[in-house]
Amino acid sequence: RRYPTVEIRAETFNGSTHVPIPSDSAFLKALLFELRLIGDDIFVEHRDTCTRINHSSVYSVRTEGGDLWPMLAFQKRGLIYACLPLVEGTLEPQPPLFTVTGLSQGLALLLGIVDYISPSQKNEAEMTAKISQLRNLLIQACPLGTPLNTNIGSLNSSFDDIQEMPADENQPAWRSSRYKGKPQVNVSITEKVKCMQYSKRDVVDMWQVFGTVNCKCDIEGSAPNVTLSLNLPSNAPPLQDIVVHHCVTSVDPAMLMSSSIEPLDDSVYNGPYKFPFIPPSDSFNLCYYTSQVPVPPILGSYQLVEEGSLLKITVNLKLHESIKNSFEYCEARIPFFNRGPIAQIESKVSYGQLDLSREKSLLVWVIGQKFPKSLEVSLTGMVSFGSTGKEHATNYVGAGNTAYVKLYFKIPDFTLTGCYVDQHSVQIFVPGKPKITASRELISSKYYIWNSKAPAPMVYKTL
């Protein structure tokens, strides 16, 4: 989707530094090249040099007319989502990312499209139908290049139910409907923790937490004002890389300047994090953040050794004492790539239950909803395999002893950062006493423990 209105504004704002957008085919080729999806077999200095390590999803895409920046792009389940936000000013020198307001708007719109398309990706016909409807939905969500409603799933794919712009001039365009009833606000904080553990003295383990604050505000009025605060315990690390929804009316600049790229110091803003906003009618993500937490929630070690035709495995897991010992689910999955089906297994688990997957290439260790009082669990076993067939999983990373354990868990009513919403701090400037509900949860995401008896990939760029 191209917006001539935005391109004209870009020419006006950028002046002599303006870079025209090339044809769709030329743009696509340049974007794929920048993302290393084509031409990854050759070294290109401006793209591949070690001095240019990208810490975000913002790229500079080289075209014949110059470099398109800031190009927001990321991959999700085999699809590429990308947009080029407007920079309201000159491009040389490049302004700091946090000053480009279009980035948060563009990210919110792309994530809205992700939420709309992703659930149907297992059904090709359904996904094709959704993508064909996307053009009509974008006309409603972003008619002239400025996102008005990033909750794509809430829009109607036909033009029959498109409402006229509200007659009330005080009503923001992103409030597509009026609510009548008792005021209520639902806030949920979801943190996802990524982790790479190697159990090696000469290799540093890596972990990072990513948070999302989702809101649903059912409030009467054309433009209700809401103020919500995120709080941290006194000894918690600050929130960083904060990106806010475009409905937020003002925010402390110091909050947005805290970056995970720079080392922490005593002057870093550590809250409370206040967000005054006029909410959309539907559910929306108020903000995103990261944090440099001191420890991962579960520490583990994995040893896999070949003894003739057998594999000897040992897995030890320990829940950190600061973590809430109450899981909705917790399990460790141990895949065996490039081998035949598991023919026999002799195992001993100190806690939980060990199951074999239907395809017989994966062990599933179900730990359950609690760790024992010692907070430590272990698994030992000997595994033998049948002959290899075409239907069995192959993976070049998991070849030989280079193997991993992947953890899946969810802890309700808990965040790794300690971040929470004080229900009493939520301010709504409307008549009546609103009902406030707040929840939070911690979920594992790409949580790997590599075999300490073999080399493992040491660079994981998305961290």
Beta strands, then each sheet from edge to edge (+ up, - down):
strand 1: 58-63
strand 2: 66-76
strand 3: 79-83
strand 4: 184-197
strand 5: 206-218
strand 6: 226-231
strand 7: 240-244
strand 8: 273-277
strand 9: 284-291
strand 10: 298-307
strand 11: 310-319
strand 12: 329-335
strand 13: 342-349
strand 14: 353-356
strand 15: 362-366
strand 16: 376-385
strand 17: 404-412
strand 18: 420-421
strand 19: 427-428
strand 20: 435-450
sheet 1: 1+ 2- 3+
sheet 2: 7+ 9- 5+ 4- 20- 17+ 12- 15+ 14-
sheet 3: 8+ 6- 18+
sheet 4: 8+ 6- 19+
sheet 5: 10+ 11- 16+ 13-
end
